[in-house]
Amino acid sequence: MADKEISQAVIGRLPRYFRYLGDLKEKGVERISSQELSDIMKVTASQIRQDFNNFGGFGQQGYGYNVNYLYDEISKILGIDKQHSLVIIGAGHLGKAIAGYTNFTRRGFVFKGAFDCNPELYGTKIRDVEVRPVDEMEDFVRKNQIEIAVLTIPKDQAVPMAHKLAECGIKAIWNFAHVDLEVPNNIQVENVHLSDSLMKLSYNINRYENT
């Protein structure tokens, strides 16, 4: 399985499977068939089976899927069965909102530091984490073995910041700046363009109104 290239479409569905399975666990559901999961998630049963077969299948014919087992296995595949340390670069409204989302901690993402270039924010706290000058970021990332950097800064600052992060050993960047980043291949980048989502929503509204 390690040598098999998994499509981004399949990877993109895994967090949704994980979320629904978590809800089923909380409700005390012990097993579920692909058809029952299909009815809940509005994904075809054949698609569910194909997705899971990329990782070994997990189910038994005539039995379906053990919810707890499947939840744990997807957790391992997503790498959230262990903790990941992260820092936020940009302690404005968006940075504060992301840092304050406690569900990240439940998923194993541990908020370790916040950095900004605004002196008025230095010493203020976000969830008991002190905002530091951005000049201290590189040393902090190295000393604390930070894996993930969250960028909530203007796009003209994001590109040079990504280069600095690459130099100090960051493994991944969650990029909210409205610019695509060029970093070494060993650094994973997830671009989040909020306006793109709104434009897609606008398109669907427009399409619905014109049908």
C-alpha positions as CSV (number, residue, x, y, z in Angstrom):
1,M,0.0,0.0,0.0
2,A,2.9,2.4,0.7
3,D,4.0,2.3,-3.0
4,K,0.4,2.8,-4.3
5,E,-0.5,6.3,-5.5
6,I,-3.8,7.3,-4.0
7,S,-5.8,9.9,-5.9
8,Q,-6.4,13.3,-4.3
9,A,-10.2,12.7,-4.7
10,V,-10.0,9.7,-2.4
11,I,-7.8,11.5,0.1
12,G,-10.3,14.4,0.0
13,R,-13.1,12.1,1.1
14,L,-11.3,10.5,4.0
15,P,-11.9,13.3,6.5
16,R,-15.6,13.1,5.7
17,Y,-15.6,9.4,6.3
18,F,-13.8,10.0,9.6
19,R,-16.3,12.6,10.7
20,Y,-19.3,10.5,9.9
21,L,-17.8,7.4,11.6
22,G,-17.1,9.6,14.7
23,D,-20.8,10.5,14.8
24,L,-21.8,6.8,14.5
25,K,-19.4,5.9,17.3
26,E,-20.9,8.5,19.6
27,K,-24.4,7.1,18.8
28,G,-23.2,3.6,19.8
29,V,-23.4,2.1,16.3
30,E,-21.1,-1.0,16.2
31,R,-21.2,-1.9,12.5
32,I,-22.5,-0.5,9.3
33,S,-22.8,-1.7,5.7
34,S,-21.5,0.3,2.7
35,Q,-25.1,0.8,1.6
36,E,-26.1,2.2,5.0
37,L,-23.1,4.5,5.0
38,S,-24.0,5.5,1.5
39,D,-27.5,6.5,2.6
40,I,-26.1,8.7,5.3
41,M,-23.3,10.3,3.4
42,K,-24.9,10.5,-0.1
43,V,-21.9,8.8,-1.6
44,T,-22.5,5.6,-3.7
45,A,-21.9,2.3,-1.9
46,S,-19.6,1.2,-4.8
47,Q,-17.6,4.4,-4.4
48,I,-17.2,3.8,-0.6
49,R,-16.0,0.2,-1.3
50,Q,-13.6,1.4,-4.0
51,D,-12.2,4.1,-1.6
52,F,-11.6,1.7,1.2
53,N,-10.1,-1.0,-1.1
54,N,-7.3,1.5,-1.7
55,F,-6.2,0.8,1.9
56,G,-7.0,-2.9,2.2
57,G,-10.8,-3.0,2.3
58,F,-11.6,-3.1,6.1
59,G,-14.9,-4.9,5.6
60,Q,-16.3,-8.4,5.6
61,Q,-18.9,-9.6,3.1
62,G,-22.2,-10.1,4.8
63,Y,-21.0,-8.2,7.9
64,G,-20.1,-4.8,6.7
65,Y,-17.7,-2.6,8.6
66,N,-16.8,-2.5,12.3
67,V,-17.3,1.2,13.0
68,N,-14.7,1.5,15.8
69,Y,-12.1,-0.4,13.8
70,L,-12.7,1.6,10.6
71,Y,-12.6,4.9,12.5
72,D,-9.2,4.0,14.1
73,E,-7.8,2.8,10.7
74,I,-8.8,6.0,8.9
75,S,-7.3,7.9,11.9
76,K,-4.0,6.2,11.2
77,I,-4.2,6.8,7.5
78,L,-4.8,10.5,8.1
79,G,-2.0,10.6,10.6
80,I,-4.2,12.0,13.4
81,D,-3.6,9.1,15.7
82,K,-0.6,11.2,16.8
83,Q,0.0,14.8,17.7
84,H,1.2,17.5,15.3
85,S,2.6,20.8,16.6
86,L,1.7,24.0,14.8
87,V,2.3,27.7,14.8
88,I,0.2,30.5,13.4
89,I,1.9,33.3,11.4
90,G,-0.5,36.3,11.5
91,A,-2.4,36.9,14.8
92,G,-5.2,39.0,13.4
93,H,-8.8,38.1,13.3
94,L,-8.5,35.0,11.1
95,G,-5.4,33.7,13.0
96,K,-7.2,34.1,16.3
97,A,-10.3,32.3,15.1
98,I,-8.2,29.4,13.8
99,A,-6.2,29.2,17.1
100,G,-9.5,29.3,19.1
101,Y,-11.0,26.4,17.3
102,T,-10.6,23.7,20.0
103,N,-11.7,20.8,17.7
104,F,-8.2,21.0,16.2
105,T,-6.7,19.9,19.6
106,R,-9.1,17.0,19.7
107,R,-7.8,15.9,16.3
108,G,-4.2,16.0,17.6
109,F,-3.2,19.4,16.2
110,V,-1.5,21.2,19.1
111,F,-1.2,25.0,18.9
112,K,2.3,26.0,20.2
113,G,3.0,29.5,19.0
114,A,1.7,32.7,17.4
115,F,3.7,35.3,15.5
116,D,2.9,38.7,14.1
117,C,4.7,41.8,12.8
118,N,2.4,44.2,14.7
119,P,4.1,45.4,17.9
120,E,0.7,46.2,19.5
121,L,0.0,42.4,19.5
122,Y,3.2,41.4,21.2
123,G,2.6,39.9,24.6
124,T,-1.2,39.4,24.1
125,K,-2.4,35.9,24.4
126,I,-4.5,33.5,22.3
127,R,-5.6,30.5,24.3
128,D,-2.7,31.1,26.8
129,V,-0.2,31.3,24.0
130,E,1.7,34.6,23.8
131,V,2.0,36.4,20.5
132,R,5.7,36.9,19.6
133,P,7.5,39.1,17.1
134,V,7.7,37.3,13.7
135,D,11.5,37.7,13.9
136,E,11.5,35.0,16.6
137,M,9.6,32.5,14.5
138,E,12.6,30.7,12.9
139,D,14.3,30.0,16.2
140,F,11.1,28.9,17.8
141,V,10.2,26.5,15.0
142,R,13.6,24.9,15.1
143,K,13.8,24.6,18.9
144,N,10.2,23.2,19.3
145,Q,10.3,20.9,16.3
146,I,7.2,22.5,14.8
147,E,5.7,20.5,12.0
148,I,2.9,22.8,10.6
149,A,2.8,26.5,10.0
150,V,-0.6,28.3,9.4
151,L,-0.2,31.4,7.3
152,T,-2.9,34.1,7.8
153,I,-0.9,37.0,6.4
154,P,-1.1,39.1,3.3
155,K,0.0,37.4,0.1
156,D,3.0,39.7,-0.4
157,Q,4.4,38.5,2.9
158,A,3.4,34.8,2.4
159,V,6.0,33.9,-0.3
160,P,9.1,35.1,1.6
161,M,7.7,33.6,4.8
162,A,7.2,30.2,3.1
163,H,10.9,30.3,2.1
164,K,11.9,31.1,5.7
165,L,9.7,28.2,7.0
166,A,11.3,25.8,4.5
167,E,14.8,26.8,5.7
168,C,14.0,26.1,9.4
169,G,12.6,22.6,8.8
170,I,8.8,23.0,8.6
171,K,7.0,19.9,7.2
172,A,3.7,21.5,6.1
173,I,2.0,24.8,5.4
174,W,-1.7,25.5,5.8
175,N,-1.9,28.6,3.6
176,F,-4.7,31.1,3.9
177,A,-2.9,33.8,2.0
178,H,-4.4,34.3,-1.4
179,V,-1.3,33.2,-3.3
180,D,0.1,29.8,-4.4
181,L,3.4,29.0,-2.8
182,E,6.5,27.4,-4.3
183,V,8.3,25.3,-1.8
184,P,10.5,22.2,-1.9
185,N,8.7,19.0,-2.7
186,N,9.2,17.6,0.8
187,I,7.0,20.4,2.2
188,Q,3.3,19.7,2.0
189,V,1.1,22.7,1.2
190,E,-2.7,23.0,1.6
191,N,-4.0,26.2,0.0
192,V,-7.3,27.5,1.5
193,H,-8.8,30.3,-0.7
194,L,-11.9,31.4,1.1
195,S,-13.2,33.6,-1.7
196,D,-13.0,30.6,-4.1
197,S,-15.5,28.7,-1.9
198,L,-17.8,31.7,-1.9
199,M,-17.6,32.0,-5.7
200,K,-18.4,28.3,-6.1
201,L,-21.4,28.9,-3.8
202,S,-22.4,31.9,-5.9
203,Y,-22.1,29.8,-9.1
204,N,-24.4,27.2,-7.7
205,I,-27.0,29.8,-6.6
206,N,-26.9,31.3,-10.0
207,R,-27.2,27.9,-11.7
208,Y,-30.2,27.0,-9.5
209,E,-32.0,30.3,-10.1
210,N,-31.6,29.8,-13.9
211,T,-32.9,26.3,-14.1
